[in-house]
């Protein structure tokens, strides 16, 4: 070997760098392990150079050009080969790429999974791209790559892809169990699942790798599984529609019930106010007068044939109503067992009122109601049946004449008694001077 050959060989050994043919490799191991003093190591801006000896990590050099000498790099003292006179370093050099690696593809079946909401077992699939980088080169080489001489970049990417698919399965299972997503939402859940995987990749963190982003993550099912999901989804949608209709019907029924209750409350308040302001004595007098008016109208319409019978029925009804509502009715002498009109009247209160509803407290029959009356001819006969009843002089009984004719034996100058208020009126008067009731 000539001196020129020696010089050329020495210069070649002094320049240490990653070969251009291996720029795309994540880890590149330099083929030589012996380097003379003053050799220069060139480290690119997106990588780091690691020094190993006897399987142990010694040190690292960052981006730039470095001259191998112990004065500048103290950890090189452990690499000096003393058998060569101390002029040679013996070490394994690994160039590890630290820049982000984008547009890395992954995908495949995730495995059988069960949806807790639909109780269906399906086999989802995941496809997408991701970006990652080596954040801890020493851990990556020691814990994953190893001190092998392979420069195949797919050897590292295959493991990353496998761990990424495991992360997809773990994250998707957790999100489904927690109710964050369902298989019905699988088509739109890709971005959310991708962000969760980026935050939950402990397996890759253990080997010094960080997943930076998952892009275009597509989660889908087979055609058979998707058809079953669609069928269940249609059933759920129909059930929600039926439930919404039922809620509307219930709301309408509640509104109608409230409106009816409001009307019942108004009726109750009106009746209660009416009963509070009602004077029962005057009301009975008014009812008796109305009955006598009905009797007079029946007499005016009397005659022969069926019409006369109807008129007689009208008279009987008028008399019955008047006497039933007159205090002290029936008078003495009626057959035993004949009872006065019930109080309160039957059918009161009207339907719809609360159970137990009755007249206001303290409200009862008028004074003297139901008490025995003096017999005709005895003292006190003809007195007012109750306290406060207007006192009217009673004329002696006269002989009854024909039906509809004036009673016989009554002088022409006798005042006409009003059938409503009992007041006397001049003979020939057509209306009562006190209450205006017709005397015809």
C-alpha positions in Angstrom: 0.0 0.0 0.0 1.4 3.4 -1.0 1.3 6.5 1.1 -1.5 7.9 -1.0 -3.6 4.8 -0.4 -3.0 5.1 3.3 -3.9 8.7 3.3 -7.1 8.0 1.4 -8.0 5.1 3.7 -7.3 7.2 6.8 -9.4 10.1 5.6 -12.3 7.7 4.9 -12.2 6.3 8.4 -12.2 9.8 9.9 -15.6 10.8 8.3 -18.5 9.2 10.2 -22.2 9.8 9.1 -25.4 8.2 8.1 -25.3 6.9 4.5 -27.6 8.6 2.1 -29.2 5.3 1.1 -30.5 4.9 4.7 -31.9 8.4 5.3 -35.5 7.0 5.6 -34.6 4.5 8.3 -35.7 5.2 11.8 -32.6 3.6 13.2 -29.3 3.3 11.3 -26.3 1.4 12.8 -22.9 2.4 11.5 -21.1 -0.7 10.1 -17.7 0.2 11.6 -17.0 0.0 15.3 -13.4 1.3 15.4 -12.7 5.0 15.0 -9.3 6.7 15.3 -8.8 9.9 17.3 -9.8 13.1 15.6 -12.5 11.4 13.5 -15.4 13.6 12.8 -19.0 12.5 13.3 -21.7 14.4 11.4 -25.2 14.3 12.9 -28.1 15.6 10.9 -30.6 18.1 12.4 -33.4 15.4 12.6 -31.4 12.7 14.4 -29.2 11.8 17.3 -26.1 9.6 17.5 -25.9 7.1 20.3 -22.7 5.4 21.6 -22.8 1.9 23.0 -20.0 -0.4 24.2 -20.4 -4.0 25.4 -24.2 -3.6 25.3 -24.3 -0.5 27.5 -25.2 3.0 26.6 -22.3 5.4 26.9 -23.4 8.8 25.6 -25.1 10.7 22.7 -24.2 13.5 20.3 -26.8 15.9 19.0 -27.1 17.6 15.6 -23.8 19.1 14.2 -20.2 18.0 13.4 -18.2 16.6 16.3 -14.5 15.8 16.5 -13.9 12.6 18.5 -11.4 13.5 21.2 -11.5 13.0 24.9 -10.9 16.7 25.7 -14.1 17.8 24.0 -16.2 14.7 24.7 -15.4 13.3 28.2 -17.5 10.1 27.8 -15.1 9.0 25.0 -12.6 8.0 27.7 -14.5 4.8 28.3 -14.3 4.0 24.6 -10.5 4.2 24.2 -8.8 1.0 23.1 -5.6 0.8 25.2 -4.3 -2.2 23.2 -3.8 0.1 20.2 -1.9 2.6 22.1 -4.9 4.8 23.1 -5.4 6.2 19.6 -8.6 4.3 18.7 -12.1 4.3 19.9 -14.2 1.2 19.9 -18.0 1.7 20.0 -21.3 0.9 18.3 -22.9 4.0 16.8 -26.7 4.2 16.2 -28.3 7.1 14.3 -31.9 7.5 15.5 -34.4 9.7 13.6 -36.2 12.1 15.9 -38.2 14.1 13.4 -42.0 13.4 13.1 -42.9 10.7 10.6 -46.2 11.6 8.9 -48.7 9.8 6.7 -48.1 6.4 8.2 -50.9 4.0 7.4 -52.5 1.4 9.6 -55.8 -0.5 9.7 -57.5 -3.9 10.0 -60.2 -5.7 12.0 -60.4 -4.7 15.6 -62.1 -7.9 16.8 -65.4 -9.0 18.2 -67.1 -6.4 20.5 -70.5 -6.1 22.1 -72.6 -2.9 22.2 -74.1 -2.7 25.8 -77.0 -0.6 24.5 -78.2 -2.8 21.7 -76.9 -6.1 23.1 -75.3 -6.9 19.7 -71.9 -8.4 19.1 -70.2 -7.1 16.0 -66.7 -6.9 14.5 -65.7 -3.3 13.8 -62.8 -2.3 11.6 -60.5 0.7 11.7 -58.4 2.4 8.9 -56.5 5.6 8.9 -53.1 7.4 8.9 -51.0 8.6 11.8 -47.9 10.5 12.7 -45.4 9.7 15.3 -41.8 10.4 16.4 -39.2 9.0 18.7 -39.0 11.2 21.8 -36.6 9.0 23.8 -34.0 7.5 21.5 -32.2 5.5 24.2 -35.3 3.8 25.4 -36.4 3.2 21.9 -33.1 1.3 21.1 -32.8 -0.5 24.4 -36.5 -1.3 24.9 -37.6 -2.0 21.3 -35.1 -1.9 18.5 -32.2 -3.6 20.2 -28.6 -3.6 19.0 -29.3 -5.2 15.7 -27.8 -4.2 12.4 -31.1 -4.2 10.4 -31.8 -0.9 8.8 -35.3 -1.9 7.5 -37.7 0.9 8.5 -40.7 -1.4 8.3 -39.4 -3.4 11.2 -40.1 -0.5 13.6 -43.3 0.6 11.9 -44.9 -2.8 12.1 -44.6 -2.8 15.9 -46.0 0.7 16.1 -48.9 -0.2 13.9 -49.7 -3.2 16.0 -49.6 -1.2 19.2 -51.8 1.5 17.6 -54.5 -1.1 16.7 -54.4 -2.3 20.3 -54.9 1.3 21.4 -57.9 1.7 19.0 -59.5 -1.4 20.5 -58.8 -0.4 24.1 -60.1 3.2 23.6 -63.1 2.2 21.6 -64.1 -0.4 24.2 -63.8 2.1 27.0 -65.8 4.8 25.2 -68.6 2.3 24.4 -68.8 1.0 28.0 -68.9 4.6 29.4 -71.7 5.4 27.0 -69.8 8.1 25.1 -70.5 6.5 21.7 -72.5 3.6 20.4 -72.2 1.4 17.3 -75.0 3.5 15.8 -72.6 6.5 15.9 -69.6 4.6 14.7 -69.5 6.3 11.3 -69.0 9.7 12.9 -66.9 8.7 15.9 -63.6 8.6 14.1 -62.2 12.1 15.2 -63.2 11.6 18.8 -61.7 8.1 19.0 -58.5 9.4 17.3 -58.0 12.2 19.8 -58.6 9.8 22.7 -56.0 7.3 21.3 -53.4 10.1 21.0 -53.9 10.7 24.8 -54.0 7.0 25.7 -51.0 5.2 24.2 -49.0 4.0 27.2 -47.6 1.0 25.3 -45.9 3.3 22.8 -44.8 5.6 25.5 -42.9 2.7 27.2 -40.7 2.3 24.1 -40.1 6.1 23.8 -42.5 6.7 20.9 -45.2 9.4 20.8 -48.2 9.3 18.6 -48.7 12.9 17.5 -51.9 12.7 15.5 -54.3 10.2 14.0 -55.8 11.5 10.7 -58.6 10.1 8.6 -59.6 7.4 11.1 -62.5 5.4 9.7 -64.5 3.1 11.8 -67.1 0.8 10.1 -68.8 -2.6 10.2 -69.3 -5.3 7.8 -72.5 -5.2 5.6 -74.2 -7.8 7.7 -73.5 -6.1 11.0 -74.4 -2.7 9.6 -77.8 -4.1 8.4 -78.6 -5.3 11.9 -77.6 -2.0 13.4 -79.8 -0.1 11.0 -82.8 -2.4 11.8 -82.4 -1.7 15.5 -81.9 2.0 14.9 -85.2 2.1 13.0 -87.0 0.4 15.9 -85.5 2.9 18.3 -86.6 5.8 16.2 -90.1 4.5 16.0 -90.2 3.9 19.7 -89.1 7.5 20.4 -91.9 8.8 18.0 -94.5 6.7 19.8 -93.2 7.9 23.2 -93.4 11.5 22.0 -97.0 11.1 20.8 -97.9 9.5 24.2 -96.4 12.5 26.0 -98.4 14.9 23.9 -101.6 12.9 24.6 -100.9 13.0 28.3 -100.3 16.7 28.2 -103.6 17.3 26.3 -105.5 15.1 28.9 -103.9 17.0 31.7 -104.9 20.4 30.1 -108.5 19.2 29.7 -108.7 17.9 33.2 -107.4 21.3 34.5 -109.9 23.2 32.5 -112.8 21.0 33.8 -111.6 21.3 37.3 -111.4 25.1 36.9 -115.0 25.1 35.7 -116.1 22.9 38.6 -114.3 25.3 41.0 -116.1 28.3 39.5 -119.5 26.6 39.8 -118.7 25.6 43.4 -117.7 29.2 44.2 -120.8 30.6 42.6 -123.1 28.2 44.4 -121.4 28.8 47.7 -121.7 32.6 47.2 -125.4 32.2 46.3 -126.2 30.0 49.3 -124.4 32.4 51.6 -126.5 35.3 50.4 -129.8 33.4 50.2 -132.7 34.2 52.6 -134.5 30.8 52.9 -137.7 32.3 54.3 -138.1 34.7 51.5 -137.1 32.0 49.0 -140.0 29.8 50.4 -142.4 32.6 50.1 -141.3 33.2 46.5 -141.6 29.5 45.7 -145.2 29.4 47.2 -146.2 32.5 45.1 -144.8 30.9 42.0 -146.8 27.8 42.7 -150.1 29.8 43.1 -149.4 31.6 39.9 -149.0 28.3 38.2 -152.3 27.1 39.6 -154.1 30.2 38.4 -152.7 29.8 34.9 -153.9 26.2 35.0 -157.4 27.3 35.9 -157.5 29.8 33.2 -156.7 27.1 30.6 -159.2 24.7 32.1 -162.1 23.2 30.2 -163.6 20.0 29.0 -161.9 16.9 27.5 -158.2 16.0 27.7 -157.2 19.7 28.0 -159.1 19.9 31.3 -157.2 16.9 32.6 -153.8 18.5 31.7 -154.9 21.7 33.4 -155.9 19.8 36.5 -152.5 18.1 36.5 -150.8 21.5 36.2 -152.9 22.7 39.1 -152.0 19.7 41.2 -148.3 20.1 40.4 -148.4 23.8 41.3 -150.2 23.1 44.6 -147.8 20.3 45.4 -144.8 22.5 44.8 -146.1 25.4 46.8 -147.2 23.3 49.7 -144.0 21.3 49.8 -142.0 24.4 50.0 -144.2 26.2 52.6 -143.0 26.1 56.2 -145.0 23.8 58.5 -146.2 21.6 55.7 -148.2 19.3 55.9 -150.8 20.8 58.3 -152.2 18.7 61.0 -154.8 16.1 60.1 -152.9 14.5 57.2 -152.5 10.8 57.3 -149.7 9.5 59.5 -146.4 9.0 57.8 -146.8 12.0 55.5 -143.4 13.7 55.7 -142.4 17.2 54.8 -140.2 17.9 51.9 -136.6 16.6 52.6 -133.9 19.1 53.5 -131.6 19.6 51.7 -133.4 18.8 48.4 -132.5 15.5 46.7 -129.7 15.8 44.1 -127.9 18.5 46.1 -125.0 19.0 45.8 -124.7 18.5 42.0 -122.3 15.8 40.6 -118.6 16.6 40.5 -118.3 18.3 43.9 -115.9 16.9 46.6 -117.3 14.1 48.8 -118.9 15.3 51.9 -119.9 18.7 50.5 -123.0 20.1 52.1 -124.7 23.4 53.1 -122.5 26.0 54.8 -121.9 25.6 58.6 -124.9 26.8 60.6 -127.2 26.6 57.6 -130.3 24.5 58.3 -134.1 24.5 58.0 -135.9 27.7 58.9 -137.2 28.1 62.5 -140.4 26.2 63.0 -139.9 23.8 60.1 -141.5 20.5 60.8 -143.2 21.6 64.1 -146.8 20.5 64.7 -149.4 23.2 64.0 -152.5 24.0 66.1 -155.7 22.3 65.0 -158.4 24.4 63.4 -160.5 26.3 65.9 -157.8 26.1 68.6 -156.0 29.2 70.0 -153.1 30.1 67.8 -154.6 28.6 64.7 -153.7 30.8 61.7 -150.5 32.2 63.3 -147.4 32.7 61.3 -145.6 29.3 60.8 -142.2 30.8 61.6 -140.6 33.7 63.2 -140.5 36.7 61.0 -143.4 35.5 58.7 -145.7 38.5 57.8 -148.8 38.6 60.0 -151.9 38.8 58.0 -155.5 38.8 59.2 -157.2 35.6 58.2 -160.8 35.9 56.9 -163.3 33.4 58.1 -163.7 30.5 55.8 -166.4 30.9 53.1 -168.4 28.5 51.2 -166.6 27.2 48.2 -168.2 27.9 44.9 -167.8 26.4 41.5 -164.3 25.8 40.2 -162.9 29.1 39.0 -165.7 31.1 40.4 -165.3 33.7 43.3 -165.9 32.1 46.7 -169.4 32.5 47.8 -170.5 34.6 50.7 -167.6 37.1 50.4 -168.8 40.7 50.7 -168.0 42.9 47.7 -166.0 45.2 49.9 -163.6 42.4 51.1 -160.0 43.2 50.2 -158.3 40.8 47.8 -155.3 39.0 49.4 -152.2 38.7 47.3 -151.2 35.0 46.7 -147.6 36.0 46.8 -147.1 38.4 49.7 -150.5 38.1 51.4 -151.2 41.8 51.4 -154.8 43.1 51.1 -155.8 44.9 47.9 -159.0 46.8 47.0 -161.8 44.9 45.4 -161.4 44.9 41.6 -157.6 45.5 41.7 -155.7 43.6 39.0 -152.2 43.8 40.5 -151.0 43.7 44.1 -150.2 47.1 45.5 -147.3 45.7 47.5 -145.4 43.3 45.2 -147.1 43.9 41.8 -148.3 40.2 41.4 -151.2 39.8 39.0 -154.5 39.3 40.9 -156.5 38.2 37.9 
